[in-house]
Amino acid sequence: MKAIYIATVCAALAIASPVRTADITPLTPDAKQVESSSGWTFTVAPYFWAAGISGDTAQFGLPEVHMDADFSDLLSNLDFAFMAAGEARYDRFSIFGDVIYTKLGADASTPAGILADSVDVTSKTFAGLLGVGYSVLESPSGHLDIVGGIRVWSVDTTIGFNGGLLDGVEGDDGDTWVDGIAGFRGNYFFTPEIYMTGWGLVGAGGADIDWDVALALGYKFNETVSAVAGYRALGVNYSNDGFVFDAVQQGPIVGLAIHF
């Protein structure tokens, strides 16, 4: 059971590093000061989200397992992670995206060692967001956008047995789903350098509900580079054919935005 618990937590964490969230683009200040000759502005924003997780998950046809772990408990299982967002703006219109890939791994010894001496668990997750927005409020100090888009989730978890009667046996479970989302995002400059930014998104589709909120403070170093730090919470409730992911992830988020 310890091995199964590790498997379910790893899969949940891979999705959580979802973080969905995926929506760091709102954490970038208005880049109009560096417009291209075509009128378009572009932003690329790598980021890091130190999220903990709580909720329930089920895989491999087993009963649901409750999860409750903070980021420090989970960091040791992280093999690789990539998180980045981008945005293109033209006048009041925007196109934005977010891509997250995570790979988590864990291993555990089994009691008695008859069926297997140890169990290895690997979980890979892709989460991609693509959306469009329109600025309903806009001024030299900031803007407020109405946005809508889709978020694609894909998670795959593999359990491999070493030694014993099950030596070399592997099991795989995962799923892919798509959610439609809508909401608001924007920013407001208190000074030419210091600003507040955030968003609120909610949707459904493959999941019963998919929501994402964040608030952060940013500092604009120059016309090209700015940085943000804040707090983000992401929740999703998905279930299909024995696969369950009903969880809330939340924690500090930091990002670096590059405008061109």
C-alpha positions as CSV (number, residue, x, y, z in Angstrom):
1,M,0.0,0.0,0.0
2,K,2.9,2.4,0.6
3,A,4.0,1.9,-3.0
4,I,0.5,2.6,-4.3
5,Y,0.2,5.7,-2.1
6,I,3.5,7.0,-3.6
7,A,2.2,6.3,-7.1
8,T,-1.0,8.2,-6.5
9,V,0.8,11.2,-4.9
10,C,3.3,11.3,-7.7
11,A,0.6,11.5,-10.3
12,A,-1.2,14.2,-8.4
13,L,2.0,16.2,-8.0
14,A,2.7,15.9,-11.7
15,I,-0.7,17.5,-12.4
16,A,-0.2,20.0,-9.6
17,S,3.0,21.3,-10.9
18,P,-0.2,22.4,-12.8
19,V,-0.5,24.0,-11.7
20,R,-3.0,24.8,-15.2
21,T,-1.9,26.4,-14.0
22,A,-0.7,27.3,-15.7
23,D,-1.6,31.0,-16.4
24,I,1.5,33.0,-15.5
25,T,1.0,35.3,-18.5
26,P,-1.2,37.7,-16.4
27,L,1.9,38.1,-14.2
28,T,3.5,40.2,-16.8
29,P,3.2,44.0,-17.1
30,D,1.8,45.8,-20.1
31,A,4.6,45.8,-22.7
32,K,3.2,48.6,-25.0
33,Q,6.3,50.7,-24.3
34,V,8.3,48.3,-26.6
35,E,5.8,47.9,-29.4
36,S,7.2,46.5,-32.6
37,S,6.7,48.4,-35.9
38,S,3.6,46.2,-36.6
39,G,1.9,47.2,-33.3
40,W,2.3,43.8,-31.7
41,T,4.1,43.3,-28.4
42,F,5.4,40.0,-27.1
43,T,6.2,38.6,-23.7
44,V,7.9,35.3,-22.7
45,A,7.8,34.4,-19.0
46,P,9.5,31.4,-17.4
47,Y,8.2,30.8,-13.9
48,F,8.4,28.6,-10.8
49,W,5.4,27.6,-8.5
50,A,6.2,26.0,-5.1
51,A,2.8,24.5,-4.6
52,G,1.6,22.0,-2.0
53,I,-1.4,19.8,-2.6
54,S,-4.5,18.4,-0.8
55,G,-7.4,16.4,-2.0
56,D,-8.2,12.9,-3.3
57,T,-7.0,10.8,-6.1
58,A,-7.4,7.2,-7.5
59,Q,-5.6,5.2,-10.1
60,F,-5.1,1.6,-11.3
61,G,-8.7,0.8,-10.2
62,L,-7.9,1.2,-6.6
63,P,-9.9,3.1,-4.0
64,E,-9.4,6.9,-3.6
65,V,-6.4,8.0,-1.6
66,H,-6.3,11.3,0.4
67,M,-3.4,13.6,-0.3
68,D,-2.0,16.3,2.0
69,A,1.6,17.4,1.4
70,D,3.4,20.7,1.3
71,F,6.0,21.6,-1.4
72,S,9.0,20.6,0.8
73,D,7.6,17.1,1.1
74,L,7.3,16.7,-2.6
75,L,10.5,18.3,-4.0
76,S,12.5,15.1,-3.5
77,N,10.4,13.3,-6.0
78,L,10.9,15.9,-8.8
79,D,13.1,14.6,-11.7
80,F,12.4,17.4,-14.2
81,A,10.1,20.4,-14.7
82,F,9.6,23.1,-17.3
83,M,7.1,26.0,-16.9
84,A,6.8,28.9,-19.2
85,A,4.1,31.2,-20.6
86,G,3.8,33.7,-23.5
87,E,1.6,36.5,-24.7
88,A,1.1,38.5,-27.8
89,R,-0.9,41.8,-27.6
90,Y,-2.2,44.1,-30.3
91,D,-4.2,47.1,-29.2
92,R,-7.0,45.7,-26.9
93,F,-6.6,42.1,-28.1
94,S,-4.3,39.4,-26.7
95,I,-3.4,35.8,-27.3
96,F,-1.7,34.0,-24.5
97,G,-0.5,30.5,-23.7
98,D,1.1,28.4,-21.0
99,V,3.0,25.1,-21.2
100,I,4.0,22.9,-18.2
101,Y,5.8,19.6,-18.3
102,T,6.8,17.6,-15.2
103,K,8.4,14.3,-14.5
104,L,8.2,12.8,-11.0
105,G,9.8,9.6,-9.8
106,A,9.8,7.6,-6.6
107,D,10.7,4.1,-5.4
108,A,9.9,2.1,-2.3
109,S,10.8,-1.3,-1.0
110,T,8.0,-3.8,-0.4
111,P,7.4,-5.8,2.8
112,A,8.4,-9.5,2.7
113,G,9.7,-9.1,-0.9
114,I,7.8,-12.1,-2.2
115,L,5.9,-10.5,-5.0
116,A,8.6,-7.8,-5.5
117,D,11.6,-6.4,-3.8
118,S,10.9,-2.8,-4.7
119,V,8.5,-0.7,-6.8
120,D,9.5,2.2,-9.1
121,V,6.9,4.9,-10.0
122,T,7.3,7.5,-12.8
123,S,4.7,10.1,-13.6
124,K,4.8,12.4,-16.6
125,T,2.3,15.3,-17.1
126,F,1.7,17.9,-19.8
127,A,-0.6,20.8,-19.2
128,G,-1.2,23.4,-22.0
129,L,-3.3,26.5,-22.0
130,L,-4.3,28.6,-25.1
131,G,-6.5,31.6,-24.7
132,V,-7.6,35.0,-26.2
133,G,-8.6,38.2,-24.4
134,Y,-10.1,41.6,-24.9
135,S,-9.3,44.6,-22.8
136,V,-12.5,46.2,-21.5
137,L,-10.7,48.7,-19.3
138,E,-7.5,50.3,-20.4
139,S,-5.4,53.3,-19.3
140,P,-1.8,54.3,-19.0
141,S,-1.8,52.8,-15.5
142,G,-3.0,49.3,-16.6
143,H,-5.7,47.2,-18.1
144,L,-8.4,44.7,-17.3
145,D,-9.1,41.9,-19.8
146,I,-11.9,39.4,-20.3
147,V,-10.4,36.1,-21.4
148,G,-11.5,32.7,-22.6
149,G,-9.6,29.6,-23.8
150,I,-9.0,25.9,-23.4
151,R,-6.7,23.9,-21.1
152,V,-5.5,20.5,-22.1
153,W,-4.3,18.1,-19.4
154,S,-2.5,14.8,-19.9
155,V,-1.0,12.6,-17.2
156,D,0.6,9.2,-17.4
157,T,1.8,7.1,-14.4
158,T,3.9,3.9,-14.7
159,I,4.6,1.4,-11.9
160,G,7.4,-1.1,-12.4
161,F,8.2,-4.0,-10.1
162,N,11.7,-5.2,-9.4
163,G,12.6,-8.7,-8.1
164,G,10.3,-11.3,-6.7
165,L,7.5,-13.0,-8.7
166,L,6.6,-9.7,-10.4
167,D,10.1,-8.9,-11.6
168,G,9.9,-6.8,-14.8
169,V,6.2,-6.4,-14.7
170,E,4.9,-2.8,-15.4
171,G,1.5,-1.2,-15.1
172,D,0.4,2.1,-16.7
173,D,-2.6,4.4,-16.0
174,G,-3.4,7.9,-17.2
175,D,-5.9,10.1,-18.9
176,T,-6.2,13.2,-21.1
177,W,-8.9,15.8,-20.9
178,V,-9.8,19.3,-22.1
179,D,-11.5,22.1,-20.1
180,G,-12.9,25.4,-21.4
181,I,-12.1,28.4,-19.1
182,A,-13.1,32.0,-18.9
183,G,-12.5,34.9,-16.5
184,F,-10.5,38.1,-16.0
185,R,-6.9,39.1,-15.8
186,G,-5.1,42.4,-15.6
187,N,-2.5,44.7,-13.9
188,Y,-2.2,48.1,-12.4
189,F,0.9,50.3,-12.1
190,F,1.3,52.2,-8.8
191,T,4.6,53.7,-10.1
192,P,6.4,53.3,-13.4
193,E,8.3,50.4,-11.9
194,I,5.9,48.8,-9.3
195,Y,2.7,47.1,-10.2
196,M,0.0,44.6,-9.1
197,T,-1.2,41.9,-11.3
198,G,-3.5,38.9,-11.1
199,W,-6.3,36.8,-12.6
200,G,-9.4,34.7,-11.9
201,L,-10.4,31.9,-14.2
202,V,-13.0,29.2,-13.9
203,G,-14.3,26.5,-16.3
204,A,-15.3,22.9,-16.9
205,G,-15.4,20.3,-19.6
206,G,-13.6,17.0,-19.1
207,A,-13.4,18.1,-15.4
208,D,-16.4,19.0,-13.3
209,I,-14.7,22.2,-12.4
210,D,-11.3,23.8,-13.2
211,W,-10.4,27.1,-11.4
212,D,-7.3,29.2,-11.0
213,V,-6.7,32.5,-9.1
214,A,-3.6,34.5,-8.3
215,L,-2.4,37.8,-7.1
216,A,1.2,39.2,-7.3
217,L,3.4,42.2,-7.1
218,G,5.8,43.0,-9.9
219,Y,8.9,45.2,-10.5
220,K,9.8,46.5,-13.9
221,F,13.6,46.8,-14.2
222,N,13.5,48.3,-17.7
223,E,11.5,48.1,-20.9
224,T,12.7,44.5,-21.5
225,V,12.8,42.7,-18.1
226,S,10.5,42.5,-15.1
227,A,9.9,40.1,-12.2
228,V,6.9,39.1,-10.1
229,A,6.2,37.3,-6.8
230,G,2.9,36.3,-5.4
231,Y,0.5,33.5,-4.5
232,R,-1.5,31.2,-6.7
233,A,-4.2,28.6,-6.0
234,L,-5.5,26.0,-8.6
235,G,-8.3,23.6,-8.2
236,V,-9.6,20.8,-10.4
237,N,-12.1,17.9,-10.0
238,Y,-11.8,15.3,-12.7
239,S,-12.9,11.6,-12.7
240,N,-13.3,9.0,-15.5
241,D,-13.4,5.2,-15.5
242,G,-11.7,4.8,-12.1
243,F,-9.2,7.6,-12.6
244,V,-9.8,10.5,-10.1
245,F,-8.1,13.7,-9.5
246,D,-9.9,16.1,-7.1
247,A,-7.4,18.4,-5.6
248,V,-6.4,22.0,-4.7
249,Q,-2.8,23.1,-5.2
250,Q,-1.6,26.4,-3.7
251,G,1.7,28.2,-2.9
252,P,4.1,31.0,-3.7
253,I,4.9,31.8,-7.4
254,V,7.7,33.7,-8.9
255,G,8.3,34.6,-12.5
256,L,10.6,36.5,-14.9
257,A,9.1,38.3,-17.9
258,I,11.0,39.3,-21.0
259,H,9.3,41.7,-23.4
260,F,10.2,42.3,-27.0
